[in-house]
Amino acid sequence: MVSKCANPLCFTPFHTLKEGRLVVLHLRQPVLKGTSAEADAKDFEPFWLCQECCDRFTLLVKPGRECICIPKPSIKDECTRNGTLTFGPEF
């Protein structure tokens, strides 16, 4: 059950689906279909980011069933990393 924002530094309580973003993440390593290790319902866990955190952060699943909150890259950062952003006199 979700009770508060997934950001550990935020204490906004969860009240409604109208605000923020609710996501269900698969917290186990992927396995081959048809094996005894196929995904169970318990391998999925809900997380909610309040609207303020949703605008600035995203969730990342790390090995070992851990979900962490990380800053979203800005458009400028993403374009600079990809080499697609150039600055000219018009900026």
Sine and cosine of phi, psi and omega as CSV:
sin_phi,cos_phi,sin_psi,cos_psi,sin_omega,cos_omega
0.00,0.00,0.66,-0.75,0.02,-1.00
-1.00,-0.01,0.77,-0.64,0.00,-1.00
-0.86,-0.51,-0.39,0.92,-0.01,-1.00
-0.47,-0.88,0.10,-1.00,0.02,-1.00
-0.84,0.54,0.61,-0.79,-0.01,-1.00
-0.95,0.32,-0.26,0.96,0.06,-1.00
-0.95,0.30,0.88,-0.48,-0.05,-1.00
-0.90,0.43,-0.29,0.96,0.02,-1.00
-1.00,-0.07,0.00,1.00,0.00,-1.00
-0.91,-0.42,0.67,-0.75,-0.04,-1.00
-0.89,-0.46,0.40,0.92,0.02,-1.00
-0.92,0.39,0.83,-0.56,0.00,-1.00
-0.97,0.23,0.53,-0.85,0.06,-1.00
-0.99,0.14,0.82,-0.58,0.03,-1.00
-0.82,-0.57,-0.61,0.79,-0.13,-0.99
-0.52,-0.85,0.41,-0.91,0.05,-1.00
-0.98,0.18,-0.10,1.00,-0.03,-1.00
-0.95,0.32,-0.36,0.93,-0.05,-1.00
-0.88,-0.48,0.59,-0.81,0.07,-1.00
0.97,0.24,-0.37,-0.93,-0.05,-1.00
-0.65,-0.76,0.79,-0.61,0.08,-1.00
-0.98,-0.22,0.79,-0.61,0.03,-1.00
-0.77,-0.64,0.50,-0.87,0.10,-1.00
-0.90,-0.43,0.87,-0.49,-0.08,-1.00
-0.94,-0.34,0.58,-0.82,0.06,-1.00
-1.00,0.03,0.90,-0.44,-0.14,-0.99
-0.98,-0.19,0.20,0.98,0.01,-1.00
-0.88,-0.47,0.44,-0.90,0.03,-1.00
-0.86,0.52,0.62,-0.78,0.03,-1.00
-0.89,0.45,0.56,-0.83,0.01,-1.00
-0.75,-0.67,0.21,-0.98,0.01,-1.00
-0.95,0.30,0.66,-0.75,0.05,-1.00
-0.90,0.44,0.59,-0.81,0.05,-1.00
1.00,0.02,-0.08,1.00,0.03,-1.00
-1.00,-0.03,0.20,-0.98,0.00,-1.00
-0.94,0.35,-0.22,0.97,-0.02,-1.00
-1.00,-0.08,0.25,0.97,0.02,-1.00
-0.82,0.58,0.45,-0.89,-0.08,-1.00
-0.88,0.48,0.71,-0.70,0.11,-0.99
-0.97,-0.25,0.27,-0.96,0.04,-1.00
-0.86,0.52,-0.52,0.85,-0.03,-1.00
-0.94,0.33,-0.20,0.98,0.03,-1.00
-0.99,0.16,-0.14,0.99,-0.01,-1.00
-0.95,-0.31,0.67,-0.74,-0.03,-1.00
-0.68,-0.73,0.69,-0.72,0.02,-1.00
-0.99,0.14,0.59,-0.80,0.09,-1.00
-0.70,-0.71,0.55,-0.84,0.01,-1.00
-0.75,-0.66,0.74,-0.67,0.14,-0.99
-0.95,-0.32,0.78,-0.63,0.06,-1.00
-0.90,0.44,0.23,-0.97,-0.09,-1.00
-0.86,0.51,-0.68,0.74,-0.01,-1.00
-0.89,0.45,-0.72,0.70,0.00,-1.00
-0.95,0.32,-0.56,0.83,0.01,-1.00
-0.88,0.48,-0.56,0.83,0.01,-1.00
-0.94,0.33,-0.44,0.90,-0.12,-0.99
-0.92,-0.40,-0.33,0.94,-0.11,-0.99
-0.77,-0.64,0.27,-0.96,0.14,-0.99
-0.69,-0.72,0.21,-0.98,-0.01,-1.00
-0.96,-0.28,0.59,-0.81,-0.01,-1.00
-0.74,-0.67,0.75,-0.67,0.06,-1.00
-1.00,-0.05,0.83,-0.55,0.03,-1.00
-0.98,-0.21,0.37,-0.93,0.06,-1.00
-0.82,0.57,0.57,-0.82,0.00,-1.00
1.00,-0.04,0.37,0.93,0.06,-1.00
0.89,0.45,0.58,0.81,0.01,-1.00
-0.94,-0.35,0.73,-0.68,0.06,-1.00
-0.93,-0.36,0.80,-0.60,0.01,-1.00
-0.84,-0.54,0.41,-0.91,0.01,-1.00
-0.98,-0.19,0.84,-0.54,-0.02,-1.00
-0.80,-0.59,0.47,-0.88,0.03,-1.00
-0.90,0.43,0.63,-0.78,0.11,-0.99
-0.95,0.32,0.65,-0.76,0.10,-1.00
-0.94,0.34,0.60,-0.80,0.06,-1.00
-0.96,0.27,0.31,-0.95,0.04,-1.00
-0.87,0.50,-0.63,0.77,0.01,-1.00
-0.89,0.46,-0.72,0.70,0.01,-1.00
-0.88,0.48,-0.70,0.71,-0.04,-1.00
-0.90,0.43,-0.70,0.71,0.00,-1.00
-0.93,0.37,-0.63,0.78,0.02,-1.00
-0.90,0.44,-0.65,0.76,0.01,-1.00
-0.90,0.45,-0.60,0.80,-0.01,-1.00
-1.00,0.07,-0.10,0.99,0.01,-1.00
0.97,0.25,0.37,0.93,-0.07,-1.00
-0.97,-0.24,-0.08,1.00,-0.06,-1.00
-0.98,-0.21,0.82,-0.58,0.06,-1.00
-0.81,-0.59,0.55,-0.83,0.03,-1.00
-0.93,-0.36,0.78,-0.63,0.03,-1.00
-0.78,-0.62,-0.13,-0.99,-0.03,-1.00
-0.88,0.47,-0.40,0.92,-0.01,-1.00
-0.96,0.29,-0.24,0.97,0.02,-1.00
-1.00,-0.04,0.00,0.00,0.00,0.00
